Amino acid sequence: MSKLRVYEYAKNNSLESKTVINALKEMNVSVSNHMSTISDDVQKKLDQKLKKKNEPANKQTSQRNRPKQNNNRGGRNQRNKKR
């Protein structure tokens, strides 16, 4: 591993940059924005911290708790078809 930007770390772990920045600030790592770089040891510590946070959330999530997706795009053609 090498230095990685916050937004790259977030993208690789399917997270929002804001979530990563907040976690880093809780760890007393100075970051100013999504373009800040994080070192290998910070990445490892961040992995441990975020995995602990996400484990209970993953157990609670089920198919029934997910919101229903709306596949209706509502474009002009669909409005005309309904008439």
C-alpha positions in Angstrom: 0.0 0.0 0.0 1.0 3.6 -0.4 -0.5 6.9 0.4 -4.1 7.1 -0.6 -6.5 10.0 -0.9 -9.6 10.0 1.4 -12.0 9.9 -1.5 -10.2 6.9 -3.1 -10.3 5.1 0.3 -14.0 5.8 0.5 -14.7 4.7 -3.0 -12.8 1.4 -2.5 -14.8 0.7 0.7 -18.2 1.8 -0.6 -18.4 4.7 1.8 -19.0 8.4 1.6 -15.9 10.7 1.9 -17.7 12.5 4.7 -18.0 9.3 6.7 -14.3 8.6 6.3 -13.3 12.2 7.2 -15.5 12.0 10.4 -13.9 8.7 11.4 -10.4 10.2 10.8 -11.2 13.2 13.0 -12.4 10.9 15.8 -9.0 9.2 15.5 -7.3 12.6 15.9 -5.9 12.4 12.3 -5.7 15.8 10.7 -7.6 15.9 7.4 -9.0 19.0 5.8 -11.0 17.5 2.9 -11.6 14.6 0.6 -8.3 15.3 -1.2 -6.2 14.8 1.9 -3.8 11.8 1.9 -3.7 9.0 4.5 -0.7 6.7 5.1 -0.7 2.9 5.3 -0.8 2.7 9.1 -3.8 5.1 9.2 -5.5 3.1 6.5 -5.2 -0.1 8.6 -6.5 1.7 11.8 -9.3 3.1 9.7 -10.2 -0.4 8.4 -10.4 -1.7 11.9 -12.5 1.2 13.2 -15.0 1.2 10.3 -15.4 -2.6 10.3 -16.4 -2.5 13.9 -18.9 0.2 13.2 -20.4 -1.6 10.2 -20.7 -5.1 11.6 -23.8 -4.5 13.8 -25.4 -2.5 11.1 -25.0 -5.3 8.6 -26.7 -7.8 10.9 -29.7 -5.6 11.3 -30.3 -4.9 7.6 -32.7 -7.3 5.9 -34.8 -7.3 2.8 -37.9 -6.2 4.7 -36.2 -3.1 6.1 -35.1 -1.8 2.7 -37.2 0.9 1.1 -39.0 0.0 -2.0 -37.3 1.2 -5.2 -39.3 3.4 -7.5 -38.5 2.3 -11.0 -40.9 4.8 -12.6 -38.6 7.4 -14.1 -41.5 9.8 -14.8 -40.2 11.0 -18.1 -42.3 12.8 -20.7 -43.1 9.6 -22.7 -44.5 7.8 -19.6 -46.7 10.7 -18.8 -48.2 10.7 -22.3 -48.8 6.9 -22.2 -50.9 7.2 -19.1 -53.4 9.6 -20.8 
